[in-house]
């Protein structure tokens, strides 16, 4: 990366119609946070902006489903986003929102500038209209079969299965998500951005990094899958894209433009402008010039996103920026691929997800444990997977056995032999080092070795290779552990206290270095370690740059004589029961469709079974005679069922649909011979059958009152 005066980092605006899950973190937020924290430590002028994306059809769909106004929906999730991001340690300089007045004004100014520049093409086209609902249908109000992969639940703007960008008229067998009716085509007028007009310069910019003879970025620094997706679009030929929609929720088309009535800006026009309005708000609050971050060629603009947003950030938004005329283009878009969960794609509609706010509530003070596991498995170049067992292994075998063990051993030995003070020593003393048990002196070799390893970590971060950077950090901790093992200070203190002092002093220098270099990855642990070392809290204003200078000159990072705090374990082992509880919670939601932004009219028919398979199921009529919530489990109810011949306890994931009071007395159908399993410590003996309508609402599959409890359902 060439040298810039400043860096502007954006993370994709999360869409305010559902909570954040680990896939969101892996896609756009953890990687950006690592990069930003590192650059701050290196003393760079770097700004990190984000905010809630609060417009578009999916918001109104969510509002209709929940009987709320769009404002109530976005306010709910914006507040949850702010709390969740803070809880997991994402260090935005500002977290804004697109419903803010400043954002509306900024978006309208942008649209006006493009309109005055003559960039738009005004077209009357036939678009889908729901006659029953009496309204034009935005892309997300239309579903059908994807013409490219056959997914029957593709939206009118994108197939979320294969990632293809679509137009509503591309869909096979389209239907309105509002009424389920087949829509009709009806004429309406919109403003189009002529992407085909920009195709040549976009192709040159993507493939060579050059524009108008100026080298703006280095394609060799871009990820292959990012370039590949862009080239695929360009090779297929770009088409004009409507920048307005017929909606009642969003940013108004400026009122000075004839025909503006009833028109809103397309969400993919207004959402990325949210990065600009967030920067403006930050600048207002801090007395800065926002234009330096968006209009000065000495700024590197870097977008952190998931792979489903590549086209919008690499082609459409750059086209909008250049059409305006005053803005810089992205220097890099290091998009990540997807993180899967326990062998399956994360699905918000099926609740197959780990919700970050729930993790923070259920696993208190374990923010860095989640960050570590996700960074270790970050989907930087290909899809990756999160499993609870891998999370447990990473914590127990790496954070506990390596990092926490090293820190604790050094502090325990320092308190045992030197009253908890950093020991002084004879600088010429020799000791065994971690590589080939070489004989080394403290200043001449070991500080330089730490310096070299940190430079390697830094190179990885600058290349957006955060997995390798984290491994380098853990390798540094491993080398510190090896120094202890090779020198065995617990055996040698009586015979050679000066050598023990040298070993522990060196290990404390390792800890001081680790307290800074783990900061981008494990910020909460960094704070705790700094406290143990009685070192000033990190302000992230050039501390790493200063430390590297000290190491290069052979200067110690923590002086002899400093009193250290009593040792504590920074990480503790996570036992099997805690992990099993989380696995059981995930599995319990497998048959339920509680929340999320997907909308499915029908589940596909499952694989064929035989009559004999069906006859193995013992389905019985029953009545719910008792119901109660399970503590710390928002989705689960503990039900007591009367089967006529006995009572059964069943745990059901329906708490987001029904209160305990609502279900008592309900007639239900029970799969009675399902193998029992424990959910949140409660043994569940069976499963009640539920039906789901097109809006995701559940209802009981109930026998009529003439059927006694316990009768077989055939």
C-alpha positions in Angstrom: 0.0 0.0 0.0 1.4 3.3 -1.0 1.7 6.1 1.6 -1.3 8.3 2.2 -1.8 11.2 4.6 -5.0 9.6 5.9 -7.2 6.5 5.6 -11.0 6.4 5.6 -12.4 3.0 6.5 -16.1 2.0 6.1 -17.9 -1.1 7.1 -21.1 -2.2 5.3 -24.2 -0.5 6.9 -26.1 -3.3 8.7 -29.7 -3.4 7.6 -32.1 -2.5 10.4 -34.6 -5.2 10.2 -33.0 -7.9 12.3 -30.2 -8.4 14.9 -26.5 -9.0 14.1 -25.2 -12.6 13.8 -21.7 -13.9 13.6 -21.8 -14.0 9.8 -22.1 -10.2 9.8 -19.1 -9.9 12.2 -17.0 -12.2 10.0 -18.0 -10.3 6.8 -17.5 -6.7 7.5 -16.8 -5.6 11.1 -14.1 -7.7 12.8 -11.7 -7.3 9.9 -12.2 -3.6 9.7 -11.8 -3.2 13.4 -8.5 -5.1 13.4 -7.2 -2.9 10.5 -8.3 0.3 12.1 -7.0 -0.5 15.6 -3.6 -1.4 14.0 -3.3 1.8 12.0 -4.2 3.9 15.0 -1.4 2.1 17.0 0.9 3.0 14.1 0.0 6.7 14.5 -2.0 7.0 11.3 -4.8 9.5 10.6 -7.6 7.0 10.2 -11.3 7.4 10.4 -13.7 4.5 10.9 -17.4 5.1 10.0 -20.5 3.1 9.8 -24.3 3.4 10.6 -27.6 1.7 10.3 -29.2 1.2 6.8 -32.8 2.1 7.6 -34.6 2.4 4.3 -35.9 0.1 1.6 -38.7 -2.3 1.0 -37.4 -5.0 3.5 -37.9 -2.5 6.4 -41.6 -2.0 5.4 -42.1 -5.7 5.0 -40.7 -6.3 8.5 -42.9 -3.5 9.9 -46.1 -5.0 8.3 -45.2 -8.4 9.7 -44.7 -7.1 13.2 -47.6 -4.6 13.2 -45.2 -1.7 13.7 -44.3 1.5 11.8 -41.0 1.5 9.8 -39.8 4.1 12.3 -40.4 1.8 15.2 -38.6 -1.1 13.5 -35.4 0.9 12.6 -35.3 2.6 16.1 -35.5 -0.9 17.7 -32.6 -2.3 15.6 -30.5 0.8 15.5 -30.4 0.8 19.4 -29.6 -2.9 19.4 -26.8 -2.5 16.8 -25.1 0.2 18.8 -25.2 -1.9 22.0 -24.0 -5.0 20.2 -21.1 -3.3 18.4 -19.9 -1.7 21.6 -20.3 -5.0 23.5 -18.1 -6.9 21.1 -15.6 -4.1 20.8 -16.0 -2.7 17.3 -14.4 0.7 17.6 -16.2 3.0 15.2 -15.3 6.7 15.3 -19.0 7.3 14.6 -22.0 5.0 14.2 -24.6 7.0 12.3 -28.0 6.2 10.7 -29.6 6.8 7.4 -32.9 8.1 8.9 -31.0 11.2 10.2 -31.9 14.5 8.6 -28.3 15.1 7.6 -28.2 11.9 5.7 -31.5 12.8 3.8 -30.1 16.2 2.9 -26.7 14.7 1.8 -28.4 12.1 -0.4 -30.7 14.6 -2.0 -27.8 16.9 -2.7 -26.0 14.0 -4.3 -29.0 13.2 -6.4 -29.5 16.8 -7.4 -25.9 17.1 -8.5 -26.1 14.1 -10.7 -29.5 15.3 -12.1 -28.0 18.8 -12.9 -25.0 17.1 -14.5 -27.3 15.3 -16.8 -26.1 11.9 -15.6 -29.6 10.4 -15.3 -31.8 8.9 -18.0 -35.5 9.4 -17.3 -37.4 6.4 -18.5 -41.0 5.2 -18.5 -41.0 1.4 -18.1 -43.4 -1.3 -17.2 -42.9 -2.5 -13.6 -44.7 -5.0 -11.5 -47.8 -3.8 -9.8 -49.9 -5.6 -7.2 -53.5 -4.9 -8.1 -54.8 -6.4 -4.8 -52.5 -4.2 -2.7 -52.9 -1.2 -5.1 -49.2 -0.4 -5.3 -46.1 -0.7 -7.4 -43.8 -3.4 -6.0 -40.2 -2.6 -5.0 -37.7 -5.3 -5.8 -37.9 -6.9 -2.4 -41.7 -7.1 -2.6 -41.3 -9.6 -5.4 -40.1 -13.2 -5.2 -39.8 -16.0 -7.8 -37.5 -18.5 -9.2 -34.0 -17.4 -10.0 -33.3 -18.0 -13.7 -29.6 -18.8 -13.0 -29.7 -21.3 -10.2 -33.4 -22.3 -9.9 -33.8 -21.0 -6.3 -37.5 -20.6 -5.9 -37.1 -17.9 -3.2 -35.1 -15.3 -5.1 -35.9 -11.6 -4.6 -36.5 -9.2 -7.3 -33.1 -7.6 -6.9 -30.8 -10.5 -5.9 -30.8 -14.2 -5.5 -29.3 -14.8 -2.0 -28.5 -18.4 -2.9 -26.2 -17.9 -5.9 -25.5 -14.1 -5.3 -26.7 -13.1 -8.8 -28.0 -9.6 -9.2 -31.4 -9.6 -10.8 -34.2 -7.4 -12.1 -37.8 -8.3 -11.1 -38.7 -9.2 -14.7 -35.9 -11.8 -14.7 -37.8 -13.9 -12.2 -39.7 -17.0 -13.2 -43.2 -17.2 -11.8 -43.0 -13.9 -9.8 -45.4 -13.3 -7.0 -46.0 -10.4 -4.6 -44.8 -10.9 -1.1 -47.6 -8.6 0.1 -50.5 -10.7 -1.1 -49.1 -13.7 -2.8 -50.8 -12.7 -6.0 -49.1 -12.7 -9.4 -48.2 -9.1 -10.2 -49.0 -7.3 -13.5 -46.8 -4.9 -15.5 -47.8 -1.3 -15.3 -46.0 1.8 -16.6 -44.1 4.1 -14.2 -41.3 6.7 -14.6 -37.9 6.5 -12.9 -34.4 7.9 -13.1 -31.7 5.5 -14.3 -27.9 5.6 -13.9 -26.4 4.6 -17.3 -23.9 2.1 -16.0 -23.3 1.1 -19.7 -22.0 4.6 -20.3 -19.3 4.1 -17.6 -18.4 0.6 -18.5 -15.0 1.4 -20.3 -13.5 3.5 -17.5 -14.8 1.1 -14.8 -13.1 -1.8 -16.6 -9.8 0.1 -16.9 -10.0 1.2 -13.2 -10.8 -2.3 -12.0 -8.3 -4.2 -14.1 -5.3 -1.8 -14.2 -6.0 0.5 -11.2 -5.6 3.5 -13.6 -8.0 6.2 -14.5 -7.3 9.2 -16.8 -3.6 8.1 -16.8 -3.3 8.2 -13.0 -2.6 5.1 -10.9 -5.3 5.0 -8.3 -4.8 1.5 -6.8 -2.8 -1.7 -7.4 -5.0 -4.6 -8.6 -2.4 -7.0 -7.3 -3.4 -5.9 -3.8 -7.1 -6.7 -4.4 -8.5 -10.2 -3.6 -9.0 -12.5 -6.5 -12.6 -13.2 -5.8 -13.3 -9.4 -5.7 -11.7 -8.8 -9.1 -13.3 -11.9 -10.5 -16.8 -10.9 -9.6 -16.3 -7.4 -11.0 -14.8 -8.7 -14.2 -17.7 -11.1 -14.6 -20.2 -8.3 -14.4 -18.1 -6.1 -16.8 -17.7 -9.0 -19.3 -21.5 -9.5 -19.3 -22.1 -5.8 -20.1 -23.5 -3.3 -17.7 -27.0 -2.0 -18.0 -28.7 1.2 -16.8 -30.0 0.8 -13.2 -33.0 2.7 -11.7 -31.9 5.0 -8.9 -35.5 5.6 -7.7 -38.4 3.5 -6.5 -42.1 3.8 -5.9 -42.1 3.6 -2.1 -43.5 5.3 0.9 -40.4 4.8 3.1 -37.0 6.3 2.3 -35.3 9.4 1.1 -37.5 11.6 -1.1 -36.5 12.4 -4.6 -35.7 16.2 -4.3 -38.9 18.2 -4.7 -37.4 20.6 -7.2 -37.3 17.7 -9.8 -40.5 17.4 -11.9 -42.3 14.1 -11.3 -40.8 13.6 -7.8 -44.2 12.8 -6.2 -44.3 9.3 -4.6 -40.6 8.6 -5.5 -37.9 7.6 -3.1 -34.2 7.0 -3.7 -33.2 3.5 -4.4 -31.7 2.1 -1.2 -28.4 1.2 -3.0 -28.1 4.9 -4.0 -28.8 6.3 -0.5 -27.1 3.6 1.7 -23.5 4.1 0.6 -24.0 7.8 0.8 -24.5 7.0 4.4 -20.7 6.7 4.7 -20.5 10.3 3.6 -23.2 11.6 5.9 -21.6 9.8 8.8 -18.3 11.4 8.0 -20.0 14.8 7.9 -21.6 14.2 11.3 -18.3 13.2 12.8 -16.6 16.3 11.3 -19.3 18.5 12.8 -18.8 17.0 16.2 -15.0 17.2 16.1 -14.4 20.5 14.2 -12.9 18.7 11.2 -13.1 19.1 7.5 -15.1 16.1 6.1 -14.0 16.8 2.5 -10.4 15.8 3.3 -11.6 12.2 3.8 -13.7 12.1 0.6 -12.3 14.5 -1.9 -8.5 14.6 -1.2 -6.3 12.3 -3.3 -4.1 11.8 -0.2 -6.8 9.7 1.4 -7.1 6.0 1.0 -10.8 4.9 1.0 -11.2 1.3 2.0 -14.6 -0.6 2.1 -14.9 -3.7 4.3 -17.9 -5.7 3.2 -19.1 -9.2 2.5 -18.9 -10.8 -0.9 -22.7 -10.2 -1.6 -22.0 -6.4 -1.7 -19.0 -6.5 -4.0 -20.7 -5.2 -7.1 -22.4 -2.3 -5.3 -19.1 -1.1 -3.8 -16.8 -1.8 -6.7 -19.0 -0.7 -9.6 -22.2 1.1 -8.8 -21.0 3.3 -5.9 -17.8 4.2 -7.7 -19.9 5.1 -10.8 -22.1 7.4 -8.6 -19.0 9.0 -7.0 -17.3 9.7 -10.4 -20.6 11.0 -11.9 -20.7 13.5 -9.1 -17.2 14.6 -10.0 -15.7 15.7 -6.7 -15.0 12.4 -4.9 -12.2 9.9 -4.7 -12.7 6.2 -5.6 -12.0 3.2 -3.3 -8.4 2.3 -2.9 -9.3 -1.3 -1.9 -12.4 -3.4 -1.2 -11.1 -6.4 0.8 -14.4 -8.2 0.8 -14.7 -11.4 2.9 -16.6 -14.5 1.8 -19.3 -16.2 4.0 -19.0 -17.9 7.4 -21.2 -21.0 7.8 -22.4 -22.4 11.0 -22.2 -26.1 12.1 -22.1 -27.4 8.5 -24.9 -25.2 7.1 -25.3 -21.7 5.7 -26.4 -19.2 8.2 -30.1 -18.5 7.8 -31.9 -15.7 9.6 -35.3 -17.0 8.5 -34.7 -20.4 10.0 -33.0 -18.9 13.0 -29.9 -20.9 12.1 -27.5 -18.3 13.5 -25.6 -17.2 16.6 -27.0 -13.8 17.4 -24.2 -11.6 18.8 -26.4 -9.8 21.4 -27.5 -13.2 22.8 -23.9 -14.4 22.9 -22.9 -11.4 24.9 -25.7 -12.0 27.4 -25.2 -15.7 27.7 -21.4 -15.8 27.7 -20.5 -12.7 29.8 -17.0 -11.3 29.6 -16.1 -13.7 26.8 -16.0 -11.1 24.0 -12.4 -11.9 23.0 -13.0 -15.6 23.0 -15.5 -15.1 20.2 -13.4 -12.6 18.4 -10.4 -14.9 18.5 -12.3 -17.9 17.1 -13.8 -15.9 14.4 -10.6 -14.2 13.3 -8.8 -17.5 13.4 -11.5 -18.8 11.0 -12.2 -15.6 9.1 -13.5 -16.2 5.5 -10.9 -14.0 3.9 -10.5 -16.0 0.6 -13.1 -18.7 0.8 -16.1 -19.6 2.9 -15.3 -20.8 6.4 -17.2 -22.4 9.3 -17.9 -21.7 12.9 -18.6 -24.7 15.2 -19.0 -24.6 19.0 -16.5 -27.4 19.4 -13.9 -25.4 17.4 -14.7 -22.4 19.6 -14.1 -24.5 22.7 -10.9 -26.0 21.3 -9.5 -22.5 20.3 -10.2 -21.2 23.8 -8.9 -24.2 25.8 -5.9 -25.2 23.7 -4.7 -21.8 22.5 -6.0 -18.9 24.6 -5.8 -20.8 27.9 -2.9 -23.2 27.3 -0.7 -20.7 25.3 -1.5 -17.0 25.9 -3.1 -17.0 29.4 -0.7 -19.7 30.6 2.4 -17.7 29.6 1.1 -14.5 31.2 0.1 -16.2 34.4 3.4 -18.2 34.8 5.5 -15.1 34.3 3.6 -13.1 36.9 3.5 -15.9 39.4 7.2 -16.5 39.1 7.9 -12.7 39.4 5.9 -12.5 42.6 7.5 -15.6 44.0 11.1 -14.7 43.4 11.2 -10.9 43.1 8.3 -9.6 45.2 6.2 -8.8 42.2 8.6 -6.3 40.8 10.3 -6.3 37.4 13.7 -7.7 38.2 17.0 -6.0 37.2 19.9 -8.2 36.0 23.4 -8.4 34.5 23.0 -7.6 30.8 25.8 -10.0 29.8 24.1 -13.1 31.3 23.3 -15.9 28.9 20.1 -17.9 28.7 18.5 -20.5 26.4 16.3 -19.1 23.6 13.3 -20.6 21.9 15.0 -21.5 18.5 17.5 -24.4 18.7 18.2 -23.4 22.3 20.7 -20.8 21.2 22.8 -19.0 23.7 21.9 -15.3 23.6 22.2 -12.0 25.4 19.2 -10.0 26.2 19.6 -6.8 24.2 21.5 -8.1 21.2 19.1 -10.7 20.1 15.7 -11.0 21.8 14.3 -7.5 21.5 15.3 -7.6 17.8 13.6 -10.9 17.5 10.3 -9.5 18.9 10.7 -6.5 16.6 11.0 -8.8 13.5 8.0 -10.8 14.5 5.9 -7.7 15.0 6.9 -6.4 11.6 5.7 -9.7 10.1 2.4 -9.3 11.9 2.1 -5.7 10.6 2.8 -6.9 7.0 0.0 -9.4 7.3 -2.4 -6.8 8.5 -1.5 -4.3 5.8 -2.2 -7.2 3.3 -5.6 -7.8 4.9 -4.4 -11.3 6.0 -5.7 -11.1 9.5 -5.6 -14.9 10.1 -1.9 -15.0 9.5 -1.4 -11.8 11.6 -3.2 -13.5 14.5 -1.1 -16.6 14.2 2.1 -14.5 14.3 0.9 -12.9 17.6 0.3 -16.4 19.1 3.7 -17.5 17.8 5.2 -14.7 19.8 3.4 -15.9 22.9 4.6 -19.5 22.1 8.2 -18.2 21.9 7.8 -16.6 25.3 6.6 -19.9 26.8 9.5 -21.7 25.2 12.0 -19.3 26.9 10.4 -20.3 30.3 10.6 -24.0 29.4 14.2 -24.0 28.2 15.5 -22.0 31.1 13.3 -23.5 34.0 13.6 -20.5 36.4 11.7 -22.5 39.0 14.8 -24.9 39.2 17.6 -22.4 38.8 16.8 -19.5 41.2 19.0 -20.7 44.1 22.0 -21.5 41.8 21.8 -18.6 39.5 19.3 -15.8 40.5 20.8 -13.3 38.0 20.0 -15.7 35.1 16.5 -16.1 36.5 16.1 -12.4 36.7 17.2 -12.0 33.1 14.8 -14.7 31.9 11.8 -13.2 33.8 12.7 -9.6 32.7 12.8 -10.8 29.1 9.4 -12.6 29.5 8.0 -9.4 31.0 9.2 -7.5 27.9 7.3 -10.1 25.9 4.2 -9.4 27.9 4.6 -5.7 27.4 4.8 -6.2 23.7 1.9 -8.6 23.7 -0.3 -6.1 25.6 0.0 -3.8 22.6 0.0 -6.2 19.6 -3.0 -8.2 20.8 -5.0 -4.9 20.9 -6.3 -5.1 17.3 -7.5 -8.7 17.9 -8.3 -9.0 21.6 -8.9 -5.4 22.9 -10.5 -6.5 26.2 -7.6 -8.8 27.0 -5.2 -6.0 26.1 -6.8 -3.8 28.7 -6.6 -6.5 31.4 -3.0 -7.3 30.6 -2.0 -3.6 30.7 -3.6 -3.4 34.2 -1.7 -6.5 35.4 1.6 -4.8 34.2 0.6 -1.5 35.8 1.0 0.1 32.4 -0.9 3.1 31.1 -4.1 2.2 29.2 -3.7 2.1 25.5 -5.1 5.2 23.7 -4.2 3.8 20.3 -2.4 6.9 19.2 0.9 5.6 17.9 1.8 3.2 20.8 2.9 0.4 18.5 5.0 2.8 16.3 6.8 4.0 19.5 7.2 0.4 20.7 8.8 -0.7 17.5 11.3 2.2 17.7 12.2 1.2 21.3 12.7 -2.5 20.2 14.8 -1.5 17.2 17.1 0.4 19.6 17.2 -2.4 22.1 15.3 -0.4 24.8 13.2 -2.2 27.3 9.4 -1.8 27.2 8.8 -2.1 30.9 11.5 -0.9 33.4 13.1 -2.7 36.2 11.6 -2.1 39.6 8.0 -1.6 38.5 5.5 -3.3 40.8 3.1 -5.6 39.1 -0.4 -6.6 40.1 -1.2 -10.0 41.4 -1.6 -12.7 38.7 -5.0 -13.6 37.5 -6.1 -16.0 34.7 -7.1 -13.9 31.7 -8.8 -16.9 30.1 -10.4 -20.0 31.7 -11.4 -23.3 30.3 -14.9 -23.7 28.8 -16.4 -27.0 29.8 -18.4 -29.4 27.7 -21.8 -28.6 29.3 -21.6 -24.9 28.4 -20.9 -25.9 24.8 -23.6 -28.5 24.7 -26.1 -25.9 26.0 -25.3 -23.7 23.1 -25.5 -26.6 20.6 -28.9 -27.6 22.1 -30.2 -24.1 21.8 -29.2 -24.0 18.1 -30.7 -27.4 17.4 -33.9 -26.5 19.2 -34.6 -23.6 16.8 -34.1 -25.8 13.7 -37.8 -26.4 13.1 -38.9 -22.9 13.9 -38.9 -19.7 11.8 -38.8 -16.9 14.4 -37.1 -13.8 13.1 -35.1 -12.4 10.3 -35.0 -10.7 6.9 -35.7 -13.7 4.6 -39.2 -14.3 3.4 -40.2 -17.7 2.2 -43.7 -18.6 1.0 -43.1 -22.4 1.0 -40.4 -24.7 2.3 -39.2 -27.2 -0.4 -40.6 -30.7 0.0 -38.1 -32.8 1.9 -36.5 -36.0 0.5 -38.9 -38.9 -0.1 -39.4 -41.4 2.6 -41.1 -44.8 2.6 -44.5 -45.7 4.2 -42.5 -47.8 6.7 -40.5 -44.7 7.7 -43.8 -42.8 8.3 -45.2 -45.7 10.4 -42.3 -45.4 12.8 -43.6 -42.0 14.0 -46.0 -42.2 16.9 -48.1 -39.0 16.7 -50.6 -38.5 19.6 -53.3 -36.0 20.5 -52.6 -34.0 23.6 -53.5 -30.9 25.6 -51.1 -28.3 27.0 -51.9 -28.0 30.7 -48.9 -26.0 31.8 -46.4 -23.6 30.3 -43.5 -21.5 31.6 -40.5 -19.6 30.2 -37.1 -21.1 30.5 -34.6 -18.6 32.2 -32.2 -16.9 29.8 -33.8 -18.6 26.8 -35.9 -16.1 24.8 -37.1 -18.6 22.3 -38.0 -21.6 24.5 -41.1 -22.6 26.5 -41.3 -25.5 28.9 -44.7 -27.2 28.2 -46.5 -29.8 30.2 -48.7 -32.0 28.0 -51.6 -34.2 29.1 -51.5 -37.4 27.0 -54.4 -39.0 28.7 -52.4 -41.9 30.1 -49.4 -39.7 31.3 -48.0 -36.2 31.4 -45.0 -35.2 29.3 -42.5 -32.3 29.5 -41.7 -30.9 26.1 -39.4 -27.9 25.4 -40.6 -26.0 22.3 -39.0 -23.0 20.5 -42.2 -21.0 20.2 -41.7 -18.3 22.9 -41.4 -15.5 20.3 -44.8 -16.5 18.9 -46.8 -17.3 22.0 -46.8 -16.3 25.7 -47.2 -19.1 28.3 -50.7 -17.9 29.1 -51.8 -18.1 25.5 -50.9 -21.8 25.0 -52.4 -23.4 28.1 -55.5 -25.3 27.0 -54.4 -25.7 23.4 -55.0 -29.0 21.7 -51.8 -30.2 20.0 -50.3 -33.0 18.0 -47.2 -34.6 19.7 -44.5 -36.7 18.1 -44.4 -38.9 21.1 -41.6 -41.4 20.3 -38.9 -38.8 19.5 -35.7 -39.6 21.5 -35.5 -37.4 24.6 -32.8 -34.7 24.8 -31.9 -32.0 27.2 -32.4 -28.3 26.3 -31.2 -25.8 28.8 -31.0 -28.5 31.4 -34.7 -29.6 30.9 -35.3 -33.0 29.4 -37.7 -32.7 26.5 -39.8 -35.9 25.6 -41.2 -35.3 22.2 -42.0 -32.5 19.7 -45.2 -30.6 19.1 -46.2 -30.1 15.4 -46.6 -26.6 14.1 -47.7 -25.0 10.8 -46.3 -21.8 9.4 -48.0 -19.3 7.1 -46.4 -17.1 4.5 -45.6 -14.4 7.0 -43.7 -16.8 9.3 -46.5 -17.0 11.9 -46.9 -20.3 13.6 -50.1 -22.1 14.5 -50.7 -25.4 16.3 -51.6 -28.5 14.3 -54.6 -29.4 16.5 -57.0 -32.4 16.6 -60.6 -31.4 17.2 -62.2 -31.6 20.6 -63.9 -34.9 19.9 -60.5 -36.7 19.9 -59.4 -37.7 23.4 -55.9 -37.0 24.6 -53.5 -39.8 23.8 -55.2 -41.0 20.6 -53.0 -41.9 17.7 -52.9 -39.5 14.7 -52.6 -41.4 11.5 
